[in-house]
Amino acid sequence: MAWLYKRSGSLNWWLGYRVNGRQVLKSTGTSDHAAAKKELAKVRTMFEAKRAGALTEELFRELTGKTKPQATLRGQVDEWLTEARGATAQGTAESYTAAAEEFVGFLRADAVAMKLADVTPEHVRGYLAAVRARSSAATANQRRKLLSILFQRCIRAGVTRDNPCVQVRAFRLDRDAVAARRPFTIEEARLLHRKADEFWRYAIEGALSTGLRLGDLATLPWGAVDLDEWVVRVRARKTGKLLTIPLRSSFASRLMDLRRDAEKKGTGDHVWPAVARRYLKQGAGSLSPGFHALLVECGLAEPRTHKAAKGGRGGRRKVAELSFHCLRHTFVSLLKITGGSQAVAKELAGHSSDAVNDAYTHTPLPQLRAAIDALPEVAE
């Protein structure tokens, strides 16, 4: 917890302790062992009070003669995100960052150096209401969950005693608001490919031949592409799982063309540098409108408007039936339709369970009809 020690070249006793995983070493300012032990006792008392949730401003001032430093929301967010980037999958860290930065921006916490202790359930409730006004109930509930993780960490660190998210109820999910995702038909995929620009042609081919998500394709580095063995070795941004995916000849040829024309081809350089920079700075939301515009051009989606949904905030929100992620559904479905096993489909898609992989499997009616027609007749 805390200890005294002698430091080479110093007459004074030194004090050591750990806070939030960091070691602190400081001089007691005295060479008298008895006086140094009193300083040690003060630190140990504060640690005990912190563990009991009783380290009040008054106790801190009485023991140290100083004012207890108050944690800021920005400071705690930065510590949490730094920790998350080193201890969680990249996709998880990005989700934490998006939620935390949006919350800080909503409260204008940076402008007023907002104290962590000043964050109230009303602040959280107002932020989540704003998220719900433009997104689904599931998205707002996910933001609530992520913020709760932040405040639980602060409680464990002893910088706050309360989690304001606890007093904010989750939004009720409207089952009718969620439309089932479906895969693209081959005809639809070919139409998209014909009308797409160079990046989206690459992305569509990549998704259908590797199953990679948009973020992984947008930020693919040349170091992940092995054109000698014709494989891509990439760590999925969402799950952190290392994937090894053989390249189809058509997609390998596209990568060869891109590599030939690339200005920088180092292992850390991105296949699509400008797109990668945009994605890393702004997330998938910076690319999704481009794909939606392509869907509209192909007659596969309706143009988006800024008109309020019927019924206002309480109205039902319809999730788009088709999106770039549906190409992953197409990939998994085609793998199984063409004879790939469950184990192969799960490994290539990077799914953690059969249940998740099954959710991505959609067998078209012609294949289902062929299977039924192949059954033996019973009636004579």
C-alpha positions as CSV (number, residue, x, y, z in Angstrom):
1,M,0.0,0.0,0.0
2,A,2.6,2.6,1.2
3,W,6.1,2.3,2.5
4,L,9.1,4.3,3.7
5,Y,12.6,3.9,2.3
6,K,16.0,5.6,2.1
7,R,17.1,7.0,-1.2
8,S,20.8,7.1,-2.2
9,G,22.2,10.6,-1.8
10,S,19.4,11.9,0.3
11,L,19.3,12.4,4.0
12,N,15.5,12.4,4.2
13,W,13.1,9.5,4.3
14,W,11.1,8.9,1.1
15,L,7.6,7.7,0.8
16,G,6.3,5.3,-1.8
17,Y,2.8,4.1,-2.8
18,R,0.7,3.1,-5.8
19,V,-2.3,4.9,-7.1
20,N,-4.4,3.6,-10.1
21,G,-1.6,1.2,-11.0
22,R,1.1,4.0,-11.0
23,Q,3.9,4.2,-8.5
24,V,4.4,7.5,-6.7
25,L,7.8,8.3,-5.0
26,K,8.2,11.5,-2.9
27,S,10.3,12.9,-0.2
28,T,8.8,13.2,3.3
29,G,11.0,16.3,3.8
30,T,12.5,15.0,7.0
31,S,15.4,12.8,8.1
32,D,13.6,12.0,11.4
33,H,12.2,8.5,11.2
34,A,9.4,9.2,13.7
35,A,8.2,12.2,11.8
36,A,8.5,10.3,8.5
37,K,6.3,7.5,10.0
38,K,3.6,10.1,10.8
39,E,3.6,11.0,7.1
40,L,3.3,7.4,6.2
41,A,0.4,7.0,8.6
42,K,-1.5,9.9,6.9
43,V,-1.1,8.3,3.5
44,R,-2.3,4.9,4.9
45,T,-5.3,6.6,6.6
46,M,-6.3,8.2,3.2
47,F,-6.0,4.8,1.5
48,E,-8.3,3.2,4.1
49,A,-10.8,6.1,3.8
50,K,-10.6,5.8,0.0
51,R,-11.4,2.1,0.2
52,A,-14.3,2.7,2.4
53,G,-15.6,5.6,0.2
54,A,-15.1,8.1,3.0
55,L,-12.2,10.2,1.8
56,T,-14.0,13.5,2.2
57,E,-12.6,17.0,1.4
58,E,-12.5,17.7,5.1
59,L,-10.5,14.6,6.0
60,F,-8.0,15.2,3.2
61,R,-7.5,18.8,4.3
62,E,-7.1,17.8,7.9
63,L,-4.5,15.1,7.2
64,T,-2.5,17.1,4.6
65,G,-3.2,20.7,5.1
66,K,-4.1,20.9,1.4
67,T,-7.2,21.1,-0.7
68,K,-8.2,17.7,-2.2
69,P,-7.8,18.0,-6.0
70,Q,-11.1,17.5,-7.8
71,A,-11.1,15.2,-10.8
72,T,-12.4,16.7,-14.0
73,L,-14.6,14.9,-16.5
74,R,-12.0,15.4,-19.2
75,G,-9.1,14.1,-17.1
76,Q,-11.0,10.9,-16.2
77,V,-12.2,10.4,-19.8
78,D,-8.6,10.7,-21.1
79,E,-7.3,8.2,-18.5
80,W,-10.1,5.8,-19.3
81,L,-9.5,5.9,-23.0
82,T,-5.7,5.6,-22.7
83,E,-6.3,2.5,-20.5
84,A,-8.8,1.1,-23.0
85,R,-6.6,1.5,-26.0
86,G,-3.9,-0.7,-24.3
87,A,-6.3,-3.3,-22.8
88,T,-9.2,-3.8,-25.2
89,A,-9.7,-4.6,-28.8
90,Q,-9.4,-1.7,-31.2
91,G,-13.1,-1.7,-32.1
92,T,-14.1,-1.6,-28.4
93,A,-11.7,1.3,-27.7
94,E,-13.2,3.2,-30.7
95,S,-16.7,2.7,-29.2
96,Y,-15.6,4.0,-25.9
97,T,-14.0,7.0,-27.6
98,A,-17.1,7.8,-29.6
99,A,-19.4,7.7,-26.6
100,A,-17.1,9.6,-24.2
101,E,-16.1,12.4,-26.6
102,E,-19.8,12.9,-27.7
103,F,-20.8,13.1,-24.0
104,V,-18.0,15.6,-23.2
105,G,-19.1,17.7,-26.2
106,F,-22.7,17.6,-25.3
107,L,-22.0,18.9,-21.8
108,R,-19.4,21.4,-23.2
109,A,-17.2,20.0,-20.4
110,D,-13.9,21.1,-21.9
111,A,-15.0,24.8,-22.1
112,V,-15.9,25.0,-18.4
113,A,-13.4,22.4,-17.0
114,M,-16.4,20.5,-15.6
115,K,-15.7,18.5,-12.4
116,L,-16.6,14.8,-12.4
117,A,-18.6,15.3,-9.2
118,D,-20.8,17.8,-11.0
119,V,-22.1,15.3,-13.5
120,T,-25.7,14.5,-12.6
121,P,-28.3,12.0,-13.7
122,E,-30.0,14.9,-15.5
123,H,-26.9,15.5,-17.6
124,V,-26.8,11.8,-18.6
125,R,-30.6,11.8,-19.2
126,G,-30.4,14.9,-21.4
127,Y,-27.5,13.4,-23.5
128,L,-29.2,10.1,-24.0
129,A,-32.4,11.9,-25.0
130,A,-30.4,13.7,-27.7
131,V,-28.9,10.4,-28.9
132,R,-32.4,8.8,-29.0
133,A,-33.8,11.7,-31.0
134,R,-31.5,10.8,-33.9
135,S,-30.8,7.1,-33.3
136,S,-32.4,3.9,-32.2
137,A,-33.3,2.9,-28.6
138,A,-30.6,0.2,-28.8
139,T,-28.0,2.8,-29.7
140,A,-29.0,5.1,-26.8
141,N,-28.9,2.2,-24.4
142,Q,-25.5,1.2,-25.7
143,R,-24.2,4.7,-25.0
144,R,-25.7,4.5,-21.4
145,K,-23.8,1.2,-20.9
146,L,-20.5,2.7,-22.1
147,L,-20.8,5.8,-19.9
148,S,-21.6,3.5,-16.9
149,I,-18.3,1.7,-17.5
150,L,-16.5,5.0,-17.3
151,F,-18.2,6.0,-14.0
152,Q,-17.7,2.5,-12.5
153,R,-14.0,2.9,-13.2
154,C,-13.9,6.2,-11.5
155,I,-15.6,4.7,-8.4
156,R,-13.0,1.9,-8.3
157,A,-10.2,4.6,-8.6
158,G,-11.8,6.5,-5.7
159,V,-12.3,9.7,-7.5
160,T,-16.1,9.6,-7.2
161,R,-18.7,7.8,-5.2
162,D,-21.6,7.8,-7.5
163,N,-22.5,6.6,-11.0
164,P,-25.1,9.0,-12.4
165,C,-26.1,6.4,-15.1
166,V,-27.7,4.1,-12.5
167,Q,-30.6,6.5,-12.0
168,V,-31.3,6.8,-15.7
169,R,-33.6,4.2,-17.1
170,A,-32.8,2.4,-20.3
171,F,-35.1,3.0,-23.3
172,R,-37.7,0.4,-24.1
173,L,-36.8,-1.4,-27.4
174,D,-39.5,-1.4,-30.0
175,R,-39.3,-4.7,-31.8
176,D,-41.2,-3.4,-34.8
177,A,-38.7,-0.7,-35.3
178,V,-35.9,-3.1,-36.3
179,A,-36.0,-4.5,-39.8
180,A,-34.3,-7.8,-40.4
181,R,-31.0,-7.4,-42.3
182,R,-30.8,-9.4,-45.5
183,P,-28.0,-10.3,-47.9
184,F,-27.6,-8.8,-51.3
185,T,-28.6,-10.9,-54.3
186,I,-25.8,-11.6,-56.8
187,E,-27.7,-9.3,-59.3
188,E,-27.8,-6.5,-56.8
189,A,-24.1,-6.9,-55.9
190,R,-23.2,-6.8,-59.6
191,L,-25.3,-3.7,-60.1
192,L,-23.6,-1.9,-57.2
193,H,-20.2,-2.9,-58.5
194,R,-20.9,-1.5,-62.0
195,K,-22.1,1.9,-60.7
196,A,-19.5,2.3,-57.9
197,D,-16.4,4.4,-58.0
198,E,-12.9,2.9,-57.5
199,F,-12.9,2.7,-53.7
200,W,-16.4,1.2,-53.4
201,R,-15.6,-1.3,-56.2
202,Y,-12.6,-2.4,-54.1
203,A,-14.7,-2.4,-50.9
204,I,-17.6,-4.4,-52.5
205,E,-15.2,-7.0,-54.0
206,G,-13.3,-7.2,-50.7
207,A,-16.4,-7.7,-48.6
208,L,-17.7,-10.4,-50.9
209,S,-14.4,-12.3,-51.2
210,T,-13.0,-11.9,-47.7
211,G,-16.0,-11.0,-45.4
212,L,-14.1,-8.1,-43.9
213,R,-16.0,-5.2,-42.4
214,L,-16.0,-1.7,-43.9
215,G,-13.5,-0.4,-41.2
216,D,-11.1,-3.2,-41.9
217,L,-11.2,-2.7,-45.6
218,A,-10.9,1.1,-45.3
219,T,-7.9,0.9,-43.1
220,L,-6.2,-2.2,-44.6
221,P,-2.4,-1.7,-44.5
222,W,-0.1,-3.2,-47.1
223,G,1.6,-5.2,-44.4
224,A,-1.6,-7.3,-44.1
225,V,-1.5,-8.2,-47.8
226,D,0.7,-11.1,-48.7
227,L,0.7,-11.3,-52.5
228,D,3.2,-14.1,-52.5
229,E,1.0,-16.5,-50.6
230,W,-2.2,-14.8,-51.7
231,V,-3.6,-14.2,-48.2
232,V,-4.7,-11.3,-46.1
233,R,-3.7,-11.4,-42.4
234,V,-5.5,-8.7,-40.5
235,R,-6.6,-8.2,-36.9
236,A,-10.3,-7.3,-36.9
237,R,-10.9,-3.8,-35.5
238,K,-14.2,-4.8,-33.8
239,T,-13.1,-8.0,-32.1
240,G,-9.3,-8.0,-32.1
241,K,-9.2,-11.4,-33.6
242,L,-6.4,-12.2,-36.1
243,L,-7.9,-13.4,-39.4
244,T,-6.0,-15.2,-42.2
245,I,-8.1,-15.1,-45.3
246,P,-7.1,-16.6,-48.7
247,L,-7.4,-14.2,-51.6
248,R,-9.6,-14.9,-54.6
249,S,-7.7,-14.3,-57.9
250,S,-10.0,-11.4,-58.9
251,F,-9.5,-9.5,-55.6
252,A,-5.8,-10.3,-55.6
253,S,-5.5,-8.8,-59.1
254,R,-7.2,-5.6,-57.9
255,L,-4.8,-5.4,-54.9
256,M,-1.9,-5.9,-57.3
257,D,-3.1,-3.0,-59.5
258,L,-3.5,-0.8,-56.4
259,R,-0.1,-1.7,-55.2
260,R,1.5,-0.9,-58.5
261,D,-0.1,2.6,-58.5
262,A,0.5,3.3,-54.8
263,E,2.9,6.1,-53.9
264,K,3.8,4.5,-50.5
265,K,4.0,0.7,-50.1
266,G,5.5,0.3,-46.6
267,T,3.9,-2.3,-44.2
268,G,2.2,0.4,-42.2
269,D,1.0,2.4,-45.3
270,H,-2.7,2.0,-46.1
271,V,-4.1,0.7,-49.4
272,W,-6.5,3.7,-49.4
273,P,-4.6,6.4,-47.5
274,A,-7.2,9.2,-47.8
275,V,-10.1,6.9,-46.9
276,A,-8.1,5.4,-44.0
277,R,-7.4,8.9,-42.6
278,R,-11.0,9.8,-42.8
279,Y,-12.2,6.6,-41.1
280,L,-9.6,6.8,-38.3
281,K,-10.5,10.4,-37.6
282,Q,-14.3,10.3,-38.0
283,G,-15.3,6.6,-37.9
284,A,-17.6,4.6,-40.1
285,G,-20.2,7.4,-40.2
286,S,-18.0,9.4,-42.5
287,L,-18.2,6.6,-45.2
288,S,-21.7,5.2,-44.8
289,P,-23.4,8.1,-46.6
290,G,-21.3,7.4,-49.7
291,F,-22.5,3.8,-49.8
292,H,-26.1,4.8,-49.1
293,A,-25.9,7.2,-52.1
294,L,-24.8,4.3,-54.2
295,L,-27.7,2.2,-52.9
296,V,-30.1,5.1,-53.9
297,E,-28.5,5.3,-57.4
298,C,-29.1,1.6,-57.9
299,G,-32.7,1.9,-56.7
300,L,-32.0,-0.2,-53.6
301,A,-32.8,2.5,-51.0
302,E,-34.8,5.6,-50.6
303,P,-33.0,9.0,-50.3
304,R,-32.6,10.2,-46.8
305,T,-34.4,13.3,-45.7
306,H,-34.1,15.5,-42.6
307,K,-37.8,15.5,-42.0
308,A,-38.9,14.3,-38.6
309,A,-40.3,10.8,-38.4
310,K,-44.1,10.5,-38.0
311,G,-45.0,10.6,-34.4
312,G,-41.9,12.7,-33.4
313,R,-39.5,11.2,-30.9
314,G,-41.9,8.5,-29.9
315,G,-42.4,7.4,-33.4
316,R,-41.1,4.1,-34.7
317,R,-37.7,4.2,-36.3
318,K,-37.1,1.9,-39.2
319,V,-33.7,0.5,-39.7
320,A,-32.4,0.3,-43.3
321,E,-32.8,-3.1,-44.7
322,L,-29.7,-2.9,-46.8
323,S,-26.3,-1.5,-45.8
324,F,-22.6,-2.3,-46.4
325,H,-22.7,-4.7,-43.6
326,C,-25.2,-6.8,-45.5
327,L,-22.3,-7.8,-47.8
328,R,-21.0,-9.8,-44.9
329,H,-24.3,-11.6,-44.7
330,T,-24.0,-12.3,-48.4
331,F,-20.4,-13.6,-47.9
332,V,-21.3,-16.0,-45.1
333,S,-24.5,-17.2,-47.0
334,L,-22.6,-17.9,-50.2
335,L,-19.9,-19.8,-48.4
336,K,-22.4,-22.2,-47.0
337,I,-24.5,-22.4,-50.2
338,T,-21.5,-23.3,-52.2
339,G,-20.5,-26.1,-49.8
340,G,-18.4,-24.4,-47.1
341,S,-18.9,-25.9,-43.6
342,Q,-20.0,-24.1,-40.5
343,A,-16.5,-24.3,-39.1
344,V,-15.0,-22.7,-42.3
345,A,-17.6,-20.0,-42.5
346,K,-17.1,-19.1,-38.8
347,E,-13.3,-19.0,-39.1
348,L,-13.3,-16.8,-42.2
349,A,-15.9,-14.4,-40.9
350,G,-14.2,-14.3,-37.5
351,H,-17.4,-15.2,-35.6
352,S,-17.1,-16.3,-32.0
353,S,-20.0,-18.7,-32.0
354,D,-22.2,-20.9,-34.2
355,A,-25.2,-18.8,-33.2
356,V,-23.7,-15.6,-34.5
357,N,-22.7,-17.3,-37.7
358,D,-26.2,-18.7,-38.2
359,A,-27.6,-15.3,-37.9
360,Y,-25.5,-14.3,-40.9
361,T,-26.7,-17.3,-43.0
362,H,-29.6,-16.7,-45.4
363,T,-30.4,-19.4,-47.9
364,P,-32.2,-18.2,-51.1
365,L,-35.5,-19.7,-52.1
366,P,-34.2,-21.5,-55.2
367,Q,-31.7,-23.4,-53.1
368,L,-34.4,-24.2,-50.5
369,R,-36.7,-25.4,-53.3
370,A,-34.0,-27.6,-54.8
371,A,-33.4,-29.2,-51.4
372,I,-37.1,-29.9,-51.1
373,D,-37.3,-31.3,-54.6
374,A,-34.4,-33.7,-53.9
375,L,-36.3,-35.4,-51.1
376,P,-37.4,-38.9,-51.9
377,E,-41.1,-39.5,-52.7
378,V,-43.2,-41.5,-50.2
379,A,-46.5,-41.7,-52.1
380,E,-46.7,-44.4,-54.9
